Each structure stands twice: as C-alpha cells, then as structure tokens.
Amino acid sequence: LERTLQALIDRRRADRSYRRRLAELYVQQGRFEEALPLYEALARETPNNPQLLSRLEKLYEKTGQTQQAEALWEQFAAKAATPDQLVARARSLVADARQGGGALDSTTARPPRQLLRKALAEDSTQVGALDLLGTLHFETGAYDAAARTLGRALDQNPRDPERWQQAAAAHLRAHQPQQATSVAEEG
C-alpha cells in the first residue's frame, strides 16, 4: 500500500488526497516522524482545515513537540475573522474528535476550547461559543466551569431546555445541589 501511494504521489503531485492517505497510514503504523512532514506540507497548502490541523497537533504532541502544537492553534485562531467563524471551526474539531472515539478528554478538547475562548474574547455574549465551551467543560469533568459557562449561555438564550438540564447537572456534579435545584426549577 505504501509503495502504491508513493507511486500515485509521484504521478499526481497536485492531488493532496494521496499524501493525506500516506500520512494516515504512517500514523496507523506508529511512524509518527514520517507522517509529520506530510501533514506539515498539507497544513501549509490548506491552512484553514481544522481537521487537518487537529491531526497535525496530535502528531506534534506524540512526538513531544508541544510548543509547536500550541503555536499551531494560535496561528489558526488568528486567521479567523469573526467569533462565528471561530465557533464553526471549534464545532468541526469537536465533531472530528467524537468521530474518532466518542468521548473528549482534556487533550482533544484543548484546541476547540482555545478557539472558543478567542471567540468570547471578541464577543463575550456569543451564545454558540458559551454553549459549546460549557459542554466541553462538562464532558471533561470541569463541572464548576461548565455550570458558570452554561449559566452565561442561558443568560443569552434562556429557551433551550437541554442547556437548562445540562447546567443543572453541572451544578449537581460540582457539589452545588441548591444551585442545581434552582436551575432545574427555573428551566
């Protein structure tokens, strides 16, 4: 398979899909150092692809290059023009992470959280960013932060019953039963 992909890459240099497939093959085989330059080249060619940048960030972390991983997301966030674009990119990253294995952990949630925080720095009332950030906090066990963030989202849009339920659950898991009861009753 590797030789076939190499031959296709040599014949069709403009087609990124073969380089992406070869990089994915290397990752599956645990050959991270060989996959890294392929993903870096792909990221230079398509710098606004959040799934690709997410994969590159994971490779940087697997190869011990955490500073490059953090710098990658800072550059990515700086290119986004609006909070809505940042939220859309964060949603894409979350969807990609969930497809890969379901639950998010603090490592896979970091890039979307960074994008959402940047969106909120530009517009502190961006309900999509508040909602997704609250959900990420909840899924990664940061229940105090989830309760606060979901509460802010409810202040902006109090008509979402799922958000009320999740905010009450966050308060409960954060050992705040009185606030959980209050939120549940209000929602």
Backbone as JSON, one array per atom type, in Angstrom:
{
  "sequence": "LERTLQALIDRRRADRSYRRRLAELYVQQGRFEEALPLYEALARETPNNPQLLSRLEKLYEKTGQTQQAEALWEQFAAKAATPDQLVARARSLVADARQGGGALDSTTARPPRQLLRKALAEDSTQVGALDLLGTLHFETGAYDAAARTLGRALDQNPRDPERWQQAAAAHLRAHQPQQATSVAEEG",
  "N": [[0.83, -1.19, 0.0], [1.94, 1.21, 0.81], [3.94, 1.63, -1.16], [2.34, 1.85, -3.42], [0.87, 4.17, -2.86], [3.0, 6.0, -2.77], [3.83, 5.9, -5.46], [1.54, 6.92, -6.71], [1.54, 9.49, -5.64], [3.89, 10.48, -6.75], [3.12, 10.56, -9.45], [0.88, 12.22, -9.46], [1.21, 14.94, -8.27], [-0.25, 17.23, -7.54], [-2.51, 16.31, -6.33], [-3.68, 16.17, -3.24], [-4.88, 14.18, -1.74], [-3.66, 11.64, -1.83], [-1.25, 12.03, -0.5], [-2.28, 12.65, 2.0], [-3.51, 10.21, 2.63], [-1.24, 8.55, 2.75], [0.09, 9.72, 4.9], [-1.79, 9.18, 6.92], [-1.63, 6.39, 6.92], [1.0, 6.05, 7.86], [0.64, 7.07, 10.47], [-1.17, 5.19, 11.51], [0.52, 3.02, 11.57], [2.22, 3.8, 13.51], [4.35, 5.36, 12.82], [5.21, 8.09, 13.36], [7.1, 10.17, 13.02], [7.6, 10.04, 10.3], [5.14, 10.66, 9.26], [4.75, 13.26, 10.06], [6.14, 15.36, 8.42], [4.6, 15.16, 6.09], [2.0, 15.86, 6.93], [2.59, 18.46, 7.79], [3.23, 19.71, 5.35], [0.77, 19.46, 4.03], [-0.78, 21.04, 5.73], [0.34, 23.55, 5.28], [-0.53, 23.95, 2.69], [-3.31, 23.91, 2.92], [-4.29, 25.81, 5.06], [-6.57, 26.46, 6.55], [-7.99, 24.27, 7.36], [-9.55, 22.68, 9.8], [-9.7, 19.97, 10.69], [-7.43, 18.76, 9.6], [-5.45, 20.33, 10.83], [-5.93, 19.59, 13.45], [-5.14, 16.91, 13.42], [-2.42, 17.28, 12.84], [-1.66, 18.66, 15.13], [-2.0, 16.64, 17.06], [-0.01, 14.9, 16.23], [2.26, 16.47, 16.69], [2.16, 16.5, 19.47], [2.46, 13.75, 20.04], [5.03, 13.38, 19.23], [6.39, 14.82, 21.03], [6.5, 17.59, 20.7], [5.24, 19.92, 21.96], [5.16, 22.72, 22.1], [5.08, 23.51, 19.42], [2.6, 22.51, 18.8], [0.87, 24.13, 20.35], [1.45, 26.65, 19.25], [0.53, 26.28, 16.69], [-2.3, 26.33, 16.95], [-2.67, 28.9, 17.88], [-1.89, 30.41, 15.67], [-3.81, 29.52, 13.87], [-6.21, 30.39, 15.08], [-5.77, 33.13, 14.95], [-6.16, 33.67, 12.29], [-8.85, 33.54, 11.83], [-11.69, 35.49, 11.16], [-14.05, 36.27, 12.47], [-16.05, 35.87, 15.5], [-18.1, 33.99, 15.02], [-16.98, 32.4, 12.99], [-14.85, 31.28, 14.37], [-16.26, 29.73, 16.24], [-17.55, 27.95, 14.51], [-15.34, 26.57, 13.49], [-14.39, 25.42, 15.85], [-16.56, 23.73, 16.47], [-16.33, 21.96, 14.34], [-13.89, 20.72, 14.93], [-14.58, 19.44, 17.33], [-16.55, 17.67, 16.43], [-14.97, 16.09, 14.75], [-13.22, 14.94, 16.64], [-15.03, 13.46, 18.15], [-15.9, 11.59, 16.29], [-13.67, 10.06, 16.07], [-13.54, 8.54, 18.41], [-15.5, 8.98, 20.26], [-15.86, 10.02, 23.32], [-14.58, 13.08, 24.65], [-11.4, 14.18, 25.84], [-9.23, 16.03, 28.06], [-7.05, 16.71, 26.47], [-7.88, 16.43, 23.73], [-9.89, 18.27, 23.78], [-8.66, 20.69, 24.08], [-7.77, 22.32, 21.72], [-10.33, 23.14, 20.49], [-11.38, 24.51, 22.72], [-9.56, 26.63, 22.98], [-10.1, 28.08, 20.66], [-12.76, 28.8, 21.15], [-12.49, 30.38, 23.43], [-11.12, 32.52, 22.33], [-13.09, 33.47, 20.61], [-14.96, 34.31, 22.51], [-13.49, 36.29, 23.75], [-13.61, 38.23, 21.87], [-16.34, 38.59, 21.59], [-18.21, 38.54, 24.17], [-20.77, 37.63, 24.59], [-21.42, 35.65, 22.83], [-23.45, 33.19, 22.13], [-23.28, 30.62, 20.98], [-20.58, 29.98, 21.33], [-20.42, 30.06, 24.13], [-22.2, 27.98, 24.81], [-21.03, 25.66, 23.57], [-18.49, 25.69, 24.78], [-19.22, 25.39, 27.47], [-20.32, 22.82, 27.31], [-18.02, 21.36, 26.58], [-16.46, 21.75, 28.88], [-18.09, 20.36, 30.7], [-18.03, 17.72, 29.64], [-15.37, 17.09, 30.03], [-15.1, 16.99, 32.7], [-14.85, 19.34, 34.2], [-16.74, 20.65, 36.12], [-17.53, 22.9, 37.7], [-16.67, 25.05, 36.06], [-18.21, 24.41, 33.84], [-20.82, 24.79, 34.82], [-20.81, 27.57, 35.35], [-20.26, 28.62, 32.76], [-22.35, 27.55, 31.18], [-24.43, 28.76, 32.51], [-23.99, 31.43, 31.78], [-24.53, 31.16, 29.07], [-27.24, 30.56, 29.2], [-28.18, 32.97, 30.16], [-28.0, 34.49, 27.86], [-29.6, 33.12, 26.04], [-32.35, 31.88, 27.06], [-34.06, 29.83, 26.26], [-33.53, 27.15, 25.76], [-34.11, 23.96, 26.5], [-32.42, 21.71, 26.84], [-29.98, 22.88, 27.51], [-30.62, 24.02, 29.99], [-31.03, 21.69, 31.45], [-28.47, 20.5, 31.28], [-26.97, 22.46, 32.58], [-28.05, 22.31, 35.16], [-27.28, 19.7, 35.8], [-24.5, 20.03, 35.76], [-24.12, 21.77, 37.94], [-24.96, 20.03, 39.96], [-23.06, 17.94, 39.8], [-20.88, 19.42, 40.48], [-21.11, 19.58, 43.12], [-23.06, 21.34, 44.1], [-25.85, 21.42, 45.15], [-28.06, 23.1, 45.8], [-27.96, 25.18, 43.91], [-28.29, 23.6, 41.66], [-30.89, 22.64, 41.98], [-32.28, 25.07, 41.88], [-31.7, 25.93, 39.23], [-32.81, 23.81, 37.79], [-35.51, 24.05, 38.47], [-36.09, 26.59, 37.48], [-35.67, 26.27, 34.77]],
  "CA": [[0.0, 0.0, 0.0], [2.82, 2.38, 0.88], [4.57, 1.83, -2.46], [1.3, 2.3, -4.34], [0.62, 5.58, -2.56], [4.17, 6.78, -3.21], [3.78, 5.99, -6.92], [0.46, 7.85, -7.05], [2.01, 10.83, -5.26], [4.87, 10.89, -7.77], [2.42, 10.83, -10.71], [-0.14, 13.26, -9.31], [1.69, 15.81, -7.19], [-1.25, 18.23, -7.15], [-3.6, 15.65, -5.61], [-3.31, 16.05, -1.83], [-5.52, 13.04, -1.07], [-2.72, 10.53, -1.7], [-0.32, 12.37, 0.59], [-3.03, 12.52, 3.25], [-3.66, 8.77, 2.9], [0.06, 8.02, 3.17], [0.32, 10.21, 6.27], [-2.67, 8.4, 7.81], [-1.04, 5.05, 7.01], [2.14, 6.15, 8.78], [0.12, 7.24, 11.83], [-1.71, 3.89, 11.92], [1.65, 2.14, 11.82], [3.04, 4.36, 14.59], [5.52, 6.0, 12.21], [4.81, 9.5, 13.51], [8.12, 11.06, 12.47], [7.45, 10.04, 8.85], [3.86, 11.3, 8.94], [4.8, 14.68, 10.41], [6.39, 16.29, 7.3], [3.47, 15.12, 5.15], [0.94, 16.69, 7.5], [3.02, 19.86, 7.78], [3.08, 20.21, 3.98], [-0.66, 19.58, 3.78], [-1.27, 22.19, 6.51], [0.77, 24.78, 4.57], [-1.35, 24.08, 1.48], [-4.71, 24.14, 3.32], [-4.12, 26.26, 6.44], [-7.83, 26.69, 7.24], [-8.66, 22.99, 7.52], [-9.41, 22.35, 11.22], [-9.44, 18.54, 10.91], [-6.03, 18.54, 9.29], [-4.65, 20.94, 11.9], [-6.11, 18.76, 14.64], [-4.26, 15.74, 13.26], [-1.05, 17.74, 12.97], [-1.45, 18.96, 16.55], [-1.83, 15.35, 17.76], [1.32, 14.39, 15.88], [3.25, 17.25, 17.44], [2.14, 16.03, 20.86], [3.01, 12.39, 20.09], [6.48, 13.46, 19.01], [6.96, 15.65, 22.09], [6.66, 18.96, 20.23], [4.04, 20.58, 22.47], [5.18, 24.15, 21.77], [4.6, 23.65, 18.05], [1.15, 22.25, 18.83], [0.19, 25.33, 20.86], [1.64, 27.73, 18.28], [-0.33, 25.97, 15.55], [-3.66, 26.8, 17.21], [-2.66, 30.35, 17.98], [-1.88, 30.91, 14.29], [-5.11, 29.18, 13.29], [-7.2, 31.29, 15.66], [-5.5, 34.48, 14.49], [-6.64, 33.82, 10.91], [-10.32, 33.62, 11.79], [-12.09, 36.89, 11.16], [-15.19, 36.59, 13.33], [-16.37, 34.85, 16.51], [-18.89, 32.91, 14.41], [-16.06, 31.51, 12.28], [-14.12, 30.53, 15.39], [-17.18, 28.73, 16.78], [-17.74, 26.94, 13.47], [-14.12, 25.75, 13.46], [-14.38, 24.63, 17.08], [-17.56, 22.66, 16.29], [-15.75, 21.0, 13.41], [-12.88, 19.96, 15.68], [-15.28, 18.57, 18.29], [-17.17, 16.6, 15.65], [-13.89, 15.21, 14.31], [-12.75, 14.19, 17.8], [-16.06, 12.49, 18.54], [-15.9, 10.51, 15.31], [-12.51, 9.22, 16.31], [-13.6, 7.67, 19.57], [-16.61, 9.28, 21.15], [-15.7, 10.98, 24.41], [-13.46, 14.01, 24.6], [-10.61, 14.33, 27.05], [-8.68, 17.39, 28.16], [-6.13, 16.96, 25.35], [-8.61, 16.64, 22.49], [-10.77, 19.44, 23.95], [-7.87, 21.92, 24.18], [-7.86, 23.22, 20.56], [-11.61, 23.86, 20.37], [-11.51, 25.46, 23.84], [-8.78, 27.83, 22.66], [-10.84, 28.84, 19.66], [-13.96, 29.36, 21.79], [-12.07, 31.48, 24.31], [-10.82, 33.67, 21.46], [-14.39, 33.99, 20.17], [-15.56, 35.01, 23.65], [-12.7, 37.49, 24.0], [-14.08, 39.21, 20.9], [-17.77, 38.81, 21.81], [-18.47, 37.78, 25.4], [-22.15, 37.15, 24.61], [-21.6, 34.71, 21.72], [-24.13, 32.06, 22.77], [-22.75, 29.36, 20.45], [-19.3, 29.73, 22.0], [-20.7, 29.74, 25.54], [-22.83, 26.67, 24.87], [-20.06, 24.61, 23.27], [-17.45, 25.7, 25.81], [-19.82, 24.77, 28.65], [-20.42, 21.39, 27.04], [-16.67, 20.8, 26.66], [-16.1, 21.69, 30.3], [-18.87, 19.28, 31.31], [-17.54, 16.43, 29.16], [-14.02, 16.83, 30.52], [-15.14, 16.92, 34.15], [-14.68, 20.65, 34.84], [-18.15, 20.93, 36.36], [-17.69, 24.3, 38.13], [-16.57, 25.89, 34.87], [-19.37, 24.11, 32.99], [-22.0, 25.44, 35.41], [-20.68, 29.02, 35.11], [-20.34, 28.92, 31.34], [-23.71, 27.27, 30.72], [-25.27, 29.82, 33.08], [-23.84, 32.6, 30.91], [-25.25, 30.85, 27.83], [-28.67, 30.68, 29.49], [-28.48, 34.41, 30.25], [-28.12, 34.99, 26.5], [-30.7, 32.44, 25.35], [-32.95, 31.02, 28.08], [-35.13, 28.99, 25.71], [-33.01, 25.85, 25.36], [-34.31, 23.05, 27.64], [-31.25, 20.85, 27.05], [-28.97, 23.67, 28.2], [-31.05, 24.1, 31.39], [-30.79, 20.38, 32.04], [-27.04, 20.31, 31.43], [-26.49, 23.38, 33.62], [-28.44, 21.73, 36.46], [-26.41, 18.54, 36.03], [-23.16, 20.53, 36.07], [-24.15, 22.22, 39.34], [-25.06, 18.86, 40.82], [-21.76, 17.26, 39.82], [-19.92, 20.33, 41.13], [-21.5, 19.56, 44.54], [-23.83, 22.55, 44.36], [-27.23, 20.94, 45.0], [-29.04, 24.18, 45.84], [-27.98, 25.83, 42.59], [-28.83, 22.62, 40.71], [-32.34, 22.67, 42.16], [-32.76, 26.36, 41.38], [-31.6, 25.93, 37.78], [-33.79, 22.84, 37.29], [-36.85, 24.6, 38.63], [-36.25, 27.75, 36.6], [-35.7, 25.8, 33.38]],
  "C": [[0.87, 1.26, 0.0], [3.46, 2.68, -0.48], [3.56, 2.35, -3.49], [1.01, 3.78, -4.12], [1.78, 6.46, -3.0], [4.16, 6.96, -4.72], [2.69, 6.97, -7.37], [0.84, 9.29, -6.73], [2.98, 11.35, -6.31], [4.19, 11.27, -9.08], [1.49, 12.02, -10.61], [0.19, 14.17, -8.13], [0.62, 16.78, -6.67], [-2.38, 17.62, -6.31], [-3.15, 15.38, -4.17], [-3.85, 14.77, -1.18], [-4.57, 11.86, -0.89], [-1.69, 10.78, -0.6], [-1.0, 12.24, 1.94], [-3.19, 11.04, 3.63], [-2.35, 8.14, 3.37], [0.37, 8.47, 4.6], [-0.54, 9.43, 7.27], [-2.15, 6.98, 7.99], [0.13, 5.06, 7.99], [1.68, 6.28, 10.23], [-0.41, 5.9, 12.34], [-0.61, 2.91, 12.26], [2.56, 2.64, 12.94], [4.31, 5.03, 14.08], [5.28, 7.52, 12.17], [5.81, 10.46, 12.88], [8.04, 11.12, 10.94], [6.16, 10.73, 8.42], [3.93, 12.82, 9.11], [5.1, 15.6, 9.22], [5.26, 16.3, 6.26], [2.32, 15.99, 5.66], [1.32, 18.17, 7.52], [2.86, 20.47, 6.38], [1.61, 20.4, 3.64], [-1.24, 20.8, 4.5], [-0.84, 23.51, 5.86], [-0.11, 25.02, 3.34], [-2.81, 24.4, 1.8], [-4.74, 24.58, 4.78], [-5.43, 26.48, 7.21], [-8.64, 25.42, 7.43], [-8.51, 22.53, 8.97], [-9.13, 20.88, 11.49], [-7.98, 18.21, 10.67], [-5.14, 19.11, 10.39], [-4.77, 20.16, 13.2], [-5.2, 17.54, 14.58], [-2.79, 16.13, 13.42], [-0.72, 18.05, 14.43], [-1.22, 17.68, 17.34], [-0.45, 14.75, 17.46], [2.41, 15.15, 16.61], [3.31, 16.76, 18.88], [2.74, 14.64, 20.99], [4.51, 12.38, 19.91], [7.15, 14.4, 20.01], [7.15, 17.12, 21.72], [5.44, 19.8, 20.66], [4.01, 22.08, 22.16], [4.7, 24.4, 20.35], [3.09, 23.44, 17.98], [0.39, 23.49, 19.29], [0.29, 26.48, 19.86], [0.74, 27.53, 17.06], [-1.73, 26.53, 15.76], [-3.74, 28.31, 17.37], [-2.67, 30.98, 16.59], [-3.23, 30.68, 13.63], [-6.18, 30.14, 13.78], [-7.01, 32.72, 15.16], [-6.03, 34.73, 13.08], [-8.15, 33.97, 10.83], [-10.75, 35.07, 11.97], [-13.17, 37.2, 12.19], [-15.38, 35.51, 14.4], [-17.19, 33.7, 15.94], [-18.0, 31.91, 13.67], [-15.25, 30.67, 13.27], [-14.99, 29.42, 15.97], [-17.39, 27.61, 15.77], [-16.52, 26.01, 13.4], [-14.02, 24.88, 14.7], [-15.37, 23.47, 16.98], [-17.03, 21.56, 15.38], [-14.72, 20.12, 14.11], [-13.53, 18.98, 16.66], [-15.91, 17.4, 17.55], [-16.12, 15.6, 15.19], [-13.39, 14.36, 15.46], [-13.76, 13.13, 18.22], [-16.14, 11.33, 17.56], [-14.77, 9.54, 15.58], [-12.61, 8.32, 17.52], [-14.66, 8.03, 20.58], [-16.33, 10.37, 22.14], [-14.47, 11.85, 24.21], [-12.7, 13.95, 25.92], [-9.98, 15.72, 27.04], [-7.73, 17.71, 27.01], [-6.88, 17.26, 24.06], [-9.52, 17.86, 22.57], [-9.99, 20.75, 23.93], [-7.98, 22.82, 22.94], [-9.22, 23.89, 20.4], [-11.83, 24.85, 21.51], [-10.76, 26.74, 23.56], [-9.52, 28.71, 21.66], [-12.06, 29.51, 20.28], [-13.6, 30.51, 22.73], [-11.72, 32.73, 23.5], [-12.12, 34.3, 20.97], [-15.03, 34.81, 21.28], [-14.78, 36.27, 24.02], [-13.15, 38.61, 23.06], [-15.55, 39.55, 21.1], [-18.2, 37.95, 23.0], [-19.89, 37.23, 25.5], [-22.44, 36.14, 23.5], [-22.15, 33.4, 22.29], [-23.62, 30.71, 22.26], [-21.44, 28.98, 21.11], [-19.52, 29.35, 23.46], [-21.26, 28.34, 25.67], [-21.82, 25.55, 24.63], [-18.95, 24.54, 24.31], [-17.98, 25.06, 27.1], [-19.93, 23.26, 28.49], [-19.05, 20.72, 27.12], [-16.2, 20.7, 28.1], [-16.8, 20.52, 30.98], [-18.29, 17.92, 30.92], [-16.15, 16.08, 29.67], [-13.94, 16.89, 32.05], [-14.9, 18.22, 34.89], [-16.08, 21.22, 35.13], [-18.41, 22.35, 36.86], [-17.67, 25.23, 36.92], [-17.76, 25.66, 33.94], [-20.61, 24.83, 33.51], [-21.97, 26.95, 35.15], [-20.91, 29.37, 33.64], [-21.74, 28.67, 30.79], [-24.7, 28.29, 31.29], [-25.2, 31.09, 32.25], [-24.58, 32.38, 29.59], [-26.75, 30.99, 28.04], [-29.08, 32.15, 29.65], [-28.72, 34.99, 28.86], [-29.32, 34.4, 25.77], [-31.34, 31.44, 26.32], [-33.97, 30.01, 27.56], [-34.66, 27.6, 25.28], [-33.13, 24.87, 26.53], [-33.13, 22.13, 27.9], [-30.16, 21.59, 27.8], [-29.33, 23.82, 29.67], [-30.72, 22.79, 32.1], [-29.29, 20.15, 32.27], [-26.46, 21.23, 32.49], [-26.84, 22.85, 35.01], [-27.55, 20.54, 36.79], [-24.98, 18.98, 36.39], [-23.09, 21.03, 37.51], [-24.18, 21.04, 40.3], [-23.72, 18.14, 40.92], [-20.67, 18.12, 40.44], [-20.23, 20.45, 42.62], [-22.17, 20.87, 44.96], [-25.32, 22.22, 44.23], [-28.28, 22.05, 45.03], [-29.12, 24.91, 44.5], [-28.57, 24.9, 41.54], [-30.36, 22.62, 40.77], [-32.93, 23.95, 41.59], [-32.78, 26.4, 39.86], [-32.65, 24.98, 37.19], [-35.21, 23.39, 37.38], [-37.11, 25.77, 37.68], [-36.4, 27.32, 35.14], [-36.92, 25.01, 33.1]]
}
